[in-house]
Amino acid sequence: MHQKVPIAVGIPTYHRGERVLQVLQRLQACDPAPAEILVFLDAGDDALEHRIHEAFPAVKILSSAERVGPGGGRHRMLQVATQPWLVSLDDDSWPVDVDFFARLQRHIEAADDVAVLATVIHHQEQEAPALGSWVHTVSDYTGCGHAMRVTAYRELTGYVDRPHAYGLEERDVALQLHCTGWRVHRCGDLRVFHDTRLRHHQQPSVVAATVENAALLAWLRYPLILWPYGLLQFANVICFMISCGRLRGILHGMLNAPVELWRHRHLRRPLPAKLVISYLRLRHQPPSQ
C-alpha cells in the first residue's frame, strides 16, 4: 500500500463519459499517493457517479444541479478539501512522474509565501519536458496542472462560475492572490501531461466566451482608472482571435459582453490600482528565480 502525503487532488468533469477514470487510475499508481481525491461532476452525472463509486470507493464526489464550469467546480472542491494543499487537474490531465507528490511535498515545505505551485504542462504530440531543478516566480498558472494553498484561496472572492472560463479563471485568481501578497512558483520537476490538442478552443461558443471574459475580468477587478487598459486588453483578445482565424463567435462575444457584465455586477470587487499594475508588470517580465 502506497504511503500518502497531506495533499488533496481535485478534478472537475463535465459530460466527458468515463475519461476521468483514466486520471484516477494514474493517481492510484503514484507513490506516495495523495491523502484525498475529489471529483466534481458539473451538472451531475448519475451513471458516472455510480461508476466512480464502484471502481474508486475512496474518492469523494461533489456535484451541481446546474453547470458552473471548471472554475466553479474547483471553487467548491477548495471549500471542502480537508488537506492544506489541493492539486488541480482536468479530466484529461495527470502527473507524468510516479513520485510527483513527493516532489510537490518538498516544494510545499519550502514555500512559506507561495500560494500556487504551477507545473510544466505538455500536450498531445509534444515531448515531455526534461526534468528541471529550477523554480521560477511567475504571474499565472494553468488550471489543469497546479497546486493551490487552500487557506490562501479561502481568503479570496475566488473563481467565478462560467461554463467556459478561458482567459478569466486562473488569471482572476492569480490577480487576487498577487494583491493579497501571495506568490506563484513554477517548478521544473513538476510535470503534467494534458491529453488534448486544444482544438476545442476554436469552437464558436468558446471564442465568444473568451471575448466576454476579457471584458469581465477588467469589470470585476480593475478600478475605474484602469478601465482604458482593460478596453485595450479586450481589443487585443479580439485581434488574437482574428489572427488565429477563429472568426465564428467573435461578434456574439462582443455583443453579449455588456449582458455578462451586468449579470455579474454583484461580484464586482475592484482591487487597488497600484497592485493591479504590479501584477500586470509581473506578467510581462521574464520568469525570475
N, C-alpha and C positions, 0 to 999 in steps of 0.2 A: 504494500500500500504506500502510495506516494506521500511524502511529507507535505504539509500545507503551510503557506505563508499568509499573514493577515492582510490579504488583498482580495477585493471583490472584482468580478467581471460583470459588465452589463451589456446586453445585446438586444437592440430593438429590431423588430422584423415586421414587415407588412405584406401579407398575401404573397409570399415567395415560396409557397409549398414547404418542403422539408429541408431547404438549404441550410437552415440554422443547425440542423442535426450534425452536419459535417463540421461546423465550427465547434460544437460541443465535443465531438469525438477528438478533435485536435487538442482541445483544452484538457481532456481526460489523459492525453499522452504526456502532458507537461510534468516535469519533475524538478522542483517542487510544484505543487498544484495550488491554485487559488483557494482560499477558505470558503468563498461564497460565489455562486454563479446565479445571475438573474437574467431572465429573458422577458422582454416586454412585447406583447402581442398587440400591435397597433390596430385598433378597430376590431379586436378579438378574432379568434380562430379556434373554435372548439375542437376540431379534428386535430390540429397541430398541438394544442394544449394536451390532449389525451396522449398523443404520440410522444411528447417530451416526458410526460409523467411516467410513461411506460418504459422508455429507454434510459432516462436520466432522472430518477426519482428525487435526487437531492437538489435539483435545480428549482429555484424559486421563480414562479411565473406571475407576472403582472399583466394587466390588460386594460384597455379603454373601450368604451362603447362607441366612441367617435374617433376619427382619425386625428392624431395630434402630431404626427411627423416624428422623425428621428430625434430631434431636439426635445420635443415633448416627452418622448419615451425616456431619454436619458435623464431629464429633469426628475421624473417620477422615480427612477431607479436610484438616483443620487439622494433622494429624500428618504429612502427606506434602507439603503445599504447599511450593514452593521460593521463593516470594516473601514479603516481610516482612509484607504485609497480605493478608487474604482477604475478599473481598466475598461475603456470603452472600445468595443469592436462593432462591426456591422455583421449582418447575417451571411456575409461572404468574405470576411477577413479574419485572419488568425495569426498568432505568433509563428515566426519561422523556426526559432530555436527552442528545443525542448527545455532548456534551462532559462527561458525568458523571464520567469517570475523571480528566479534567484538574482539575475542581473538587475531586474527592476527594484528588488528589495535593497540592493546595495546603493542604488541611486536615491531611493527614498531616505535612507539613513543619512545621506549627505545633503539633503535638500530642505534645510530649515525654512528658507524664504521662497520656496518654489511651490506653486500650486498645480502646475501641469508638467508632466514628463512626456514629451512627444516622441514618437517613434519614427524610424526611417521606413517609408512605405514604398513598395513597388507593386506593379500591376501585371496582368497577363502580358506575355511576350516581352517582358523586361527581366533581365537577370537580377538576382538578389544582390543587393549592395554588399560589399565586403564589410566584415565586422570592423568597426572603428572604436577607438578608445576616447574619442573626442566627446565633449559636451558643450553645446553652444546655447547662449541666451538668444531667444528668438521672440518675435511678437505673437505668432499664431501657432495653431496646431490643427490636426485633422481629426474629424470625429471618428473615423473608422480605426484609429490606432493611437491612443494616448491614455495616460493615467491621470486622474484628477484627485486632488486632495479634497476629501468630502467636506471637511469643516470650512475650507476656503470657499467652496461652491455655495454652501448654505448661507454665506454672508451676502450673497448676490441676489439680484432680481431673477437671474437665471435664464435658461433657454425659453424662447418664445415658441408656442405651438404653431407650427407651419408644416403642412404636408410636404412641401418642397422648400427646404431651408437653405439652399445653396447661396453663399455669399453673406449669410446672416448668422447662422447657428454658432459656429466656432468663433467667428470674428467678434460677435457681440459679447460673448462671454470672455474672450481674451481681453477685450477693451475694458470690461468691468473689472477683471482681475488686475489689470495694469493700474487702474485708477484707485484700487484699494491696496496697492503696494506689493502685490504678488508678482512673481516672475514665471516665465515659461522656459523650460530647457528642452532641447532636442538632443537625444543620446544616440551615438553612433553604434552602440551594441544592442539597441532595442529594435529588432526588425519585425515588420508585419507585412504579410502578403495580402493584397486586396484582389480577389478573384474576379476581375472585371476589366473591360476595355473602356469603360466610361462613355459608351455610346449613348446611354440614356440622357446625357447632357444635351443632346440635340433635339429631344422631344419638345414640341411647342409648349406644353404645359410647364416643363422645367425652365425653358427660356423665359417665358412670361413671369414665372415666379422669381427667377434670378433678377430680372429687371425690377420687379416690385420690391424685392429685398434690399436692393441698393438704396432705394428711397426710404425704406422702412428703418434701416439701420441709422441713417442720419436723423430721421424724425424721432426715433426713440431715445438716442443717446447724445446727439450733438446739441450744444446750446445755440441760441439764435445767431450768435456772431459767426458760427462755423457753418451755417446753412449754405452759403455760397460754395464752400468746399464740398459739401455733401452733394450739391447740384452738379458740380464738376465730376464727382465720382459716379453719379447716376449716368451722366453723359458718356463717361469712359466705358461703363459696362455695356451700354448700347452700342458704342463703336466697336468694342471687342466682339460682341455677338455678330455684328455685320461682317467684321473681318474674318470670322470663322465660318461664315455662310449660314449661320443659324438665324435665318430671317423670320421663319414662322414662329409667332409668339411674341415678337418684339412689340408690335403695335398694341396687342392686347395688354401686355405688361405695362406699357406707358399709360394707356387709358385707365387701367384698373388701379394704378398706384395710388391715386388720391382716395379711392374707396378703401384700400387696405390701411392707409394712414389713419383715416377716420375710424375704421373698425378697431384699430389697436391704440386709440388715443389714451385709453385708461392705463396703458403700460408705459407711457412716456415718462422717462426718468433721466433728464439731461445731466450729463457729467461735467465736471469743471473743465473749462476750455483749455487751461494750461495742461491738464493731464491728458486730455484727448490729443492735443498737439504733440505731447511727449510720446504717446503711443504711435501716432502717425509717423513721427520721425524714426521710431524704432523699426517700423515696418519697412522703411526704405534704407535701413542700414544693413551692411553685411553682418551675418551671424558673428557673435563675439564669444570668446571663451568665458 
